């Protein structure tokens, strides 16, 4: 069974700090909007993606914390990568919606962890799946959560 492109690239690059940096840059070339948050992916395997962003002026809001949309961007990036490497090869995915909770002020390095709420599976018709994403700050405090609705469907 052939691995998804993202998993093949991660397998080649993910074992080193420079490789993870390069992988993150390549992902942002494919989906340029994610480059606005300068993400770094640190773990990728079926049913898990981890990555982080670091607070800087370009992603801050007026109160000096990481902007809500930067947090959403990181959540969608990690959820999408995790889904891409986790679904069966005869299926495809697209995000449909996102429910978020801002729990604490997000400052400094923010780490996201995306996991599926349930295992993905092959199906003859499309189905809804939820990806849970939790963001923690550098002290391990949960600052943000997201439930991202993915539509999983057979490849045409």
C-alpha positions in Angstrom: 0.0 0.0 0.0 1.5 3.4 -1.0 1.9 6.0 1.7 0.4 9.5 1.2 2.9 12.0 -0.1 3.0 13.8 3.3 4.0 10.6 5.1 6.7 9.7 2.5 8.1 13.2 2.9 8.0 13.0 6.7 9.7 9.6 6.6 12.6 11.2 4.7 12.8 14.4 6.6 11.2 14.1 10.1 14.1 12.5 12.0 16.2 15.7 12.3 15.6 19.3 13.3 16.7 20.6 9.8 14.5 18.0 8.2 11.4 18.9 10.2 12.1 22.6 9.4 12.3 21.7 5.7 9.2 19.5 5.8 7.3 22.4 7.4 8.5 24.8 4.7 7.4 22.4 1.9 3.9 22.0 3.5 3.7 25.8 3.4 4.7 25.9 -0.2 1.8 23.5 -1.0 -0.7 25.5 1.2 0.8 29.0 1.3 -1.6 30.5 3.8 -0.1 28.4 6.6 3.2 30.2 6.0 1.7 33.2 7.8 2.1 31.5 11.1 5.6 29.9 10.5 4.6 26.5 11.8 7.0 23.7 12.7 5.7 20.1 12.6 7.4 17.9 15.2 5.5 14.6 14.9 3.5 13.0 12.2 2.1 9.5 12.0 -1.3 7.9 11.5 -3.7 9.3 14.2 -1.2 12.0 15.4 0.2 15.3 14.3 2.1 17.7 16.5 3.4 21.1 15.6 4.1 24.5 17.1 4.2 28.2 16.5 6.1 30.8 18.4 4.6 34.1 19.4 5.9 37.1 17.4 4.5 40.4 16.4 3.0 39.4 13.1 0.6 36.9 14.8 -0.2 38.9 17.8 -3.4 40.6 18.6 -4.0 44.0 20.3 -3.5 42.6 23.8 -0.1 41.1 23.1 -1.2 37.4 22.8 -1.2 35.0 19.9 -4.2 35.9 17.7 -7.2 33.6 17.6 -6.9 33.0 13.9 -3.3 32.0 14.2 -4.4 29.4 16.7 -7.1 28.2 14.3 -4.6 28.1 11.5 -2.3 25.8 13.5 -5.2 23.6 14.4 -6.3 23.2 10.8 -2.8 22.5 9.6 -2.2 19.7 12.2 -5.7 18.3 11.8 -5.3 18.2 8.0 -1.9 16.6 8.0 -3.0 14.0 10.5 -6.1 13.2 8.5 -4.1 12.9 5.3 -1.8 10.3 6.7 -4.5 8.4 8.6 -7.3 7.8 6.2 -7.4 4.7 4.0 -5.8 5.2 0.6 -9.1 5.0 -1.3 -10.5 8.0 0.6 -10.0 11.7 0.5 -10.9 14.5 3.0 -11.9 18.2 3.3 -12.6 20.3 6.4 -16.2 21.3 6.9 -16.2 23.3 10.0 -14.4 24.0 13.3 -15.7 24.6 16.8 -13.1 26.3 19.0 -12.7 27.3 22.6 -10.2 30.0 23.8 -9.4 28.9 27.3 -6.5 31.1 28.4 -4.3 33.8 26.9 -1.9 32.2 24.4 1.6 33.4 24.9 5.1 32.2 23.8 5.5 28.8 22.2 2.1 27.1 21.4 2.1 23.4 20.7 -0.8 21.7 18.9 -1.7 18.0 19.1 -4.2 16.6 16.6 -5.9 13.2 17.0 -9.0 11.7 15.5 -12.1 11.3 17.8 -12.6 7.9 16.1 -10.7 5.7 13.7 -11.1 6.5 10.0 -12.4 3.8 7.7 -13.1 3.1 4.1 -16.7 3.5 3.0 -18.8 3.5 -0.1 -20.3 6.9 0.8 -18.9 9.9 2.5 -19.0 10.3 6.2 -18.3 13.0 8.9 -15.3 12.6 11.2 -14.1 14.8 14.0 -10.5 15.7 14.7 -9.7 16.9 18.2 -6.9 19.5 18.5 -5.5 20.7 21.8 -3.0 23.7 22.1 -0.8 24.0 25.1 1.6 26.8 26.1 5.2 26.2 27.1 4.1 25.5 30.7 1.8 22.7 29.6 -1.4 24.7 30.2 -4.2 24.1 27.7 -5.0 27.5 26.1 -7.2 26.4 23.1 -9.2 23.5 21.8 -10.8 22.8 18.5 -13.0 20.1 17.1 -12.6 20.1 13.4 -15.3 18.4 11.3 -13.8 16.5 8.3 -15.7 15.1 5.4 -14.2 11.8 4.4 -15.3 10.4 1.1 -14.3 7.9 -1.6 -11.9 9.1 -4.2 -13.7 9.7 -7.5 
